[in-house]
Amino acid sequence: MSEATPEALAPPAAAAALMARRFRGYLPVAIDVETGGFHATTDALLEIAAVLIDMDSAGLLKRGAIHNFHVQPFEGGRLDPAALSITGIDPFHPLRPALPERDALQRVFREIRHAVRAYGCRRAILVGHNAAFDLGFLNAAVARAQVKRNPFHPFSCFDTATLAGAALGQTVLAKAVTVAGLEWDAGSAHNARYDAQRSADIFCLVCNRLRDSHRAAEERARELGWLNVAAEPGAEEPPLEAEVPPL
């Protein structure tokens, strides 16, 4: 299911201009997946959640709209009982409102593409806790479902485990959230929606604390003549509308 806000769909012009520069034209989107195991090419994707990252006119990041869907296991997808015991997911429960993999991806990607355009960015970039895991499953699902218009950068990502370790001294999401002064509900953990929200919160908190550092770096980039280039699609980076071959 999805939750959208007017602010997420139409950010102020000043905020859009700041976001387009903040991460070199990439729009950060927090992603969390729950799966049937640890192997992206063989194990089933069971749930995906995307939390958009918004920016205000002062350049501060905040959590935005949430879009999450239960996913039907792909044919032949492996379901490890140990993984299911952690997530508590019953993939075949009759009341589970799961979508085919391709349908779920397309619905999530449509909302992300809208946000990318609203902020004047060129692509999305995945934010995740141990982000390589989420990106690996996302790329495998994109290839398997033959989804052509994937808004995400195919290999770059922002890892909140790394950011939290550097800024807060904690790499476990629950501990990072707690030492950051935010609430953590252990009963909601290993739920894609909840974990994506908390990953987004950590990302926003760390980036906001680094706002002055970014301003100084941006000034240096301006002196070097890089600033106008940073948010423009370059020859090495296809625009959002281009088809990127799945990995």
C-alpha positions in Angstrom: 0.0 0.0 0.0 1.0 3.6 -0.5 0.8 6.8 1.5 1.4 10.1 -0.4 1.5 13.6 0.8 1.0 16.9 -1.2 4.5 17.9 0.0 6.1 14.8 -1.4 4.4 15.3 -4.8 5.1 19.0 -5.1 8.1 20.2 -3.1 8.8 23.9 -2.9 11.0 25.2 -5.7 13.8 26.1 -3.3 13.8 22.7 -1.7 13.8 21.0 -5.1 16.8 23.1 -6.2 18.7 22.2 -3.0 17.9 18.4 -3.3 19.0 18.3 -6.9 22.5 19.5 -5.8 22.7 17.7 -2.5 23.6 14.3 -3.8 24.9 15.1 -7.3 21.5 14.8 -8.9 20.5 11.6 -7.1 17.3 11.3 -5.0 17.8 9.1 -1.9 15.1 6.6 -1.3 15.1 4.3 1.7 14.4 0.7 0.7 14.0 -2.4 2.8 13.1 -5.9 1.6 12.1 -9.0 3.5 13.0 -12.2 1.8 12.9 -16.0 1.9 16.7 -16.2 2.4 20.0 -14.5 1.9 20.7 -15.3 -1.8 19.3 -12.7 -4.2 19.2 -14.9 -7.3 17.5 -17.9 -5.8 15.5 -16.8 -2.7 12.1 -15.2 -2.9 11.4 -11.5 -2.5 8.5 -11.3 -0.1 8.0 -7.7 0.8 9.4 -4.3 -0.3 9.0 -0.9 1.3 10.2 2.4 -0.1 10.4 5.6 2.0 10.9 8.8 0.0 13.3 11.4 1.4 12.0 14.9 1.3 13.9 18.2 1.8 12.6 21.5 3.2 13.7 25.0 2.0 16.4 25.2 4.6 18.1 22.1 3.2 17.0 19.7 6.0 16.0 16.2 5.1 12.9 14.4 6.5 11.1 11.2 6.0 8.4 11.4 3.2 5.8 9.2 1.7 5.8 5.4 2.2 5.0 2.8 -0.4 5.1 -0.9 0.5 3.8 -4.1 -0.9 3.7 -7.8 0.0 5.1 -9.8 -2.9 4.2 -13.3 -4.2 7.2 -15.7 -4.3 8.4 -16.1 -7.8 8.0 -19.6 -9.3 10.8 -21.7 -8.0 11.9 -19.1 -5.4 13.5 -20.6 -2.4 11.9 -20.1 1.0 14.3 -20.8 3.9 12.3 -21.8 7.1 15.0 -20.0 9.2 14.5 -16.7 7.3 10.7 -17.0 7.6 10.9 -17.6 11.3 12.8 -14.3 11.7 10.3 -12.2 9.6 7.2 -14.1 10.7 6.0 -14.0 7.1 3.6 -16.8 5.9 4.0 -16.4 2.1 0.9 -18.4 1.4 -1.5 -17.1 4.0 -4.9 -16.7 2.4 -5.4 -13.2 3.8 -1.9 -11.9 2.7 -2.5 -9.2 0.1 0.5 -10.1 -2.1 1.2 -8.9 -5.6 3.2 -10.5 -8.4 6.8 -9.4 -8.3 6.6 -7.3 -11.5 3.4 -5.5 -10.4 4.9 -4.7 -6.9 8.1 -3.3 -8.5 6.3 -1.2 -11.1 4.0 0.3 -8.4 7.0 1.3 -6.2 9.1 2.5 -9.1 6.2 4.7 -10.5 6.1 6.6 -7.2 9.8 7.0 -7.1 10.0 8.3 -10.6 7.4 10.9 -9.8 9.5 12.0 -6.8 12.7 12.1 -8.9 11.1 14.4 -11.4 9.5 16.6 -8.7 12.9 17.2 -7.2 14.6 17.8 -10.6 16.9 14.8 -10.0 18.2 12.4 -12.6 18.0 9.1 -10.8 17.2 7.6 -7.4 19.9 6.1 -5.2 19.1 3.4 -2.7 19.4 4.0 1.1 19.4 0.9 3.2 20.7 -0.7 6.3 23.3 -3.0 5.0 22.3 -1.6 1.6 24.1 -4.1 -0.6 21.7 -6.8 0.6 18.6 -4.8 -0.4 20.1 -3.6 -3.7 21.1 -7.1 -4.6 17.6 -8.4 -4.1 16.1 -5.4 -5.9 18.4 -5.9 -9.0 17.7 -9.6 -9.1 14.0 -9.0 -9.0 14.2 -6.3 -11.7 16.1 -8.8 -14.0 13.8 -11.7 -13.2 10.6 -9.6 -13.8 12.2 -7.8 -16.8 11.3 -4.4 -15.5 12.8 -1.9 -17.9 12.4 1.5 -16.1 14.3 1.0 -12.9 14.9 4.5 -11.4 17.7 3.4 -9.1 21.4 3.6 -9.8 22.4 0.0 -10.5 25.3 -0.3 -8.0 25.8 2.8 -5.9 24.0 3.2 -2.6 24.0 4.8 0.8 24.5 2.4 3.6 23.0 3.5 7.0 25.0 0.9 8.8 28.1 2.7 7.7 26.7 6.1 8.4 25.5 5.1 11.8 28.8 3.5 12.7 30.7 6.6 11.8 28.3 9.1 13.4 26.8 7.2 16.3 29.2 4.4 17.0 26.5 1.7 16.3 26.0 -0.4 13.3 22.9 -2.4 14.4 19.8 -0.5 13.4 18.0 -0.9 16.7 21.0 0.4 18.7 21.6 3.3 16.2 18.0 4.4 16.4 18.1 4.2 20.2 21.4 6.2 20.8 20.1 8.7 18.3 17.3 9.4 20.7 14.5 7.9 18.5 12.0 5.3 19.5 12.6 1.7 18.6 9.8 -0.9 18.7 11.3 -4.4 18.8 8.0 -5.9 18.0 7.9 -4.1 14.6 11.4 -5.0 13.6 12.0 -7.3 10.5 9.0 -5.6 8.9 9.9 -3.9 5.7 7.8 -0.9 6.3 9.1 -0.3 9.8 12.8 -1.0 9.0 12.7 1.3 5.9 11.2 4.1 8.0 13.9 3.8 10.7 16.7 3.6 8.0 15.3 6.8 6.5 15.3 8.4 9.9 18.9 7.5 10.5 19.9 8.8 7.1 18.1 12.1 7.6 19.6 12.6 11.1 23.2 12.0 10.0 22.9 14.1 6.8 21.3 16.9 8.7 24.1 16.9 11.2 26.5 17.2 8.3 24.7 20.1 6.7 27.5 22.6 7.5 30.1 20.3 6.2 28.2 19.9 3.0 27.8 23.7 2.6 31.6 24.1 2.9 32.2 21.3 0.4 29.6 22.8 -2.0 31.4 26.1 -1.9 34.7 24.4 -2.7 32.9 22.6 -5.6 31.6 26.0 -6.8 35.2 27.3 -6.8 36.3 24.3 -8.8 33.5 24.9 -11.3 31.8 21.6 -10.5 28.5 22.8 -9.0 26.5 23.3 -12.2 27.7 19.9 -13.5 26.8 18.0 -10.4 23.1 17.9 -11.0 23.1 17.6 -14.8 22.9 14.2 -16.5 26.3 13.4 -17.9 27.4 11.2 -20.7 28.5 8.6 -18.1 25.1 8.5 -16.4 21.9 7.7 -18.5 18.9 9.9 -17.7 15.8 8.4 -15.9 14.0 7.6 -19.2 16.9 5.6 -20.5 16.7 1.8 -20.2 19.5 0.4 -18.1 20.3 -3.3 -18.7 19.5 -5.3 -15.5 22.6 -6.6 -13.7 
